[in-house]
Amino acid sequence: MQQLAKEKYKSGVKWLTWSAVLAVVSLGGWLVYTTRIQESSQSVEVRLLTVERDTLEEVINESGTVELAEQQTLKAPADGTVEKILVEVGDFVTSGKRLIVLRDPEAQTKLADHQLEIQRQEVTLANAKSQVTAAQEKLKAAQAEVEKLKSQDHTGSRTKIPAQRLAIAKQELNLVNLRAKVTEAQEKLRVAQNKLEADQKLFAKGFIAENELQNQKDAVRAAQAELRGTQLEVSTALLNLKNENLALERIESELQQEIADAESELAQAEVSLQDAVAQLQNAQTQVRQEAIALEKLQLERQTIEQELQENVVAAPVAGQILDILVKKGTVVTQSELLLVQGNPTEEIIKLQLSTLDASKVESQQVARISVIGPNPETYTGRVEEISLLANLGSGDNSGDSSQAKVPAIVRLDNPTGSLIPGSQVSVEIIIEQQKNVLVLDAEAIQQEDDEAFVWLIDEQGRVSKQPVTLGLEALTAIQVKSGLSEGSRVAVPAPDTTLQPGMKVTTVDSEQ
């Protein structure tokens, strides 16, 4: 009975288990069906953006004024009347070309008095020059006398000295040789005397014959005679050497006296030369003073002639005449504007930047220039100059004279020939440029807790938060440095739509 009860109990538990499993499966299917129905009914419509690679730029847009290089307005150098206008608008002129001629009808003349004064001064200068000529002749004669004395030849006396010194040297050498012979004779005598003393002792003992002793005595006497002869030769050589030295002293004394006499004559000639030089210098100084006085008179005459003659306004540089502001006969005052000139081979754009924009602009940054209007042609240039000083009310293009502006200049890479000086153009300065980078519309970037993210759409059409690292920001687009790859699909919800991770979305394509 217990075994039967156990089997029935196990059968009941198994039935209950399978019933529970079936109920869970049915409930799960119903929940899945219900969720999908709800998700289908809650799908949100978003715009679809695809991450692509592109070139991104940060730019500053400003309007500027066209000018030609070296453009300037020429002014009247003095009061006067326009006598001649030698150019027309559009003419190309070279540097220094006469453009406008002015005349001063009220100028007073002193030309005649100055001309007479100049003639008198020219006569005075001619007399001074004749004095210079005479002084030069005198100097020339003095120089010739000095050269003559300097060129006097003392060779005859000078050549005797080396010959005499050579004779002395030979005599000294001979004396050295004779003294050496004396030393040899003395040694020879000493040896003979020692031998004689030895032979005498041997003879006294009977060891040698008398004739041998006598022979040695003869040898001693011969050595003594030889020594005396050699000593006599030494004495003779000493006497000869003394005579030669005396002769050398006499020759040198004669030469010194001859040189002293010549130097005295040369000194007198050089004094005369210095006098002639001084006279010439005085005459030349007088000439320079008279010439300076004449030059001063001539300069005064030129000043008077300039007052009487035409005042000419010339082109300071080569260029083109852009505008003429006066007519023939116009009375002008000093510094009054006459005409405008510029160099058409180079074109520049003058800008007035806000201080905020100016802080981003640097020399040599690329700029794009276009005429303000529909479908304009675009030209390229570079920032050439940007001022370090801001100013107020300097005629900036915005019309707001109360805001500080920083002047800047953009030079076109090539002259257009079509931009009109003085006209307004649009200038786009490229502050930074990134090529071939991932780019996304700025409206796709979301912010949460100061962190940027986008809504990334997966293959099932569900969205998820994707953190991104941003780079260069342009006006409507931003560089994505990390977090996305080329081809990634990003959702842009409507302003009144809130997305949640995992939410199903319906996409509408949108141009990047």
Buried (B, 14 or more C-beta within 10 A) or exposed (E): EEEEEEEEEEEEEEEEEEEEEEEEEEEEEEEEEEEEEEEEEEEBEBBBBBBEEBEBBBBBEBBBBBBBBBBBEBBBBBBBBBBEBBBEEEBEBEEEBBBBBBBBEEBEEBBEEBEEBBEEBBEBBEEBBEBBEEBBEBBEEBBEBBEEBEEEEEEEBBEBEEEBBEBBEEBBEBBEEBBEBBEEBBEBBEEBBEEBEEBBEBBEEEEBEEEEBEEBEEBBEEBBEBBEEBBEBBEEBBEBBEEBBEBBEEBBEEBEEBBEEBEEBBEEBBEBBEEBBEBBEEBBEBBEEBBEBBEEBBEBBEEBEBBBEBBBBBBEBBBBBBBBBBEEEBEBEEEBEBBBBBBBBBBBBBBBBBEEBBEBBEEEBBBBBBBEEEEEEEBEBBBBEBBEEBEEEEEBBEEEEEBBBBBBBBBBEEBBEEBEBEEBBBBBBBBBBBEEBBBBBEBBBBEEEEEBBBBBBEEEBBBBBBEBEBBBBBEEBBBBBEBBEEEBBBBBBEEEEEBEEEBBBEBEEBEE
